[in-house]
Amino acid sequence: MSDPMNPEISGYVEPTKAELSARKNRNRAIALGLFGFVALVFTIMLLKMGYFKP
């Protein structure tokens, strides 16, 4: 079985600091978008159930 974290395997390239930084920023953006979507769905659910009646 191959280990993708083993640098001795042919074809494996160590990511650069710029690539790791870009990956980290991309993951944060995805997490923020997912959190926003969940908050939106939760708020809509509460509105439809009548929790925020004026």
C-alpha positions as CSV (number, residue, x, y, z in Angstrom):
1,M,0.0,0.0,0.0
2,S,1.4,3.4,-0.9
3,D,1.8,6.2,1.7
4,P,1.2,9.7,0.2
5,M,3.2,11.3,3.1
6,N,6.4,9.3,2.2
7,P,8.7,11.5,0.2
8,E,10.6,8.5,-1.1
9,I,7.7,7.4,-3.3
10,S,8.2,8.4,-6.9
11,G,5.9,11.2,-8.1
12,Y,5.5,12.8,-4.6
13,V,6.2,16.5,-4.6
14,E,6.6,18.4,-1.3
15,P,4.2,21.4,-1.3
16,T,5.8,24.8,-1.2
17,K,5.0,27.3,1.6
18,A,2.9,29.3,-0.9
19,E,0.9,26.2,-1.8
20,L,0.3,25.3,1.9
21,S,-0.7,28.9,2.6
22,A,-3.1,28.9,-0.4
23,R,-4.6,25.6,0.8
24,K,-5.0,26.9,4.3
25,N,-6.8,30.0,3.0
26,R,-9.0,28.0,0.7
27,N,-10.0,25.7,3.6
28,R,-10.8,28.7,5.8
29,A,-13.0,30.1,3.0
30,I,-14.8,26.8,2.5
31,A,-15.4,26.5,6.3
32,L,-16.7,30.1,6.5
33,G,-19.1,29.5,3.6
34,L,-20.3,26.2,5.1
35,F,-20.9,27.9,8.5
36,G,-22.8,30.7,6.8
37,F,-25.0,28.3,4.9
38,V,-25.8,26.3,8.0
39,A,-26.6,29.5,9.9
40,L,-28.9,30.6,7.0
41,V,-30.7,27.3,7.0
42,F,-31.1,27.4,10.8
43,T,-32.4,30.9,10.7
44,I,-34.9,30.1,8.0
45,M,-36.0,27.0,9.9
46,L,-36.6,29.1,13.0
47,L,-38.6,31.7,11.0
48,K,-40.8,29.1,9.4
49,M,-41.4,27.5,12.8
50,G,-42.5,30.9,14.2
51,Y,-39.9,31.5,16.8
52,F,-39.3,35.1,15.7
53,K,-42.9,36.4,15.6
54,P,-43.0,40.2,15.9
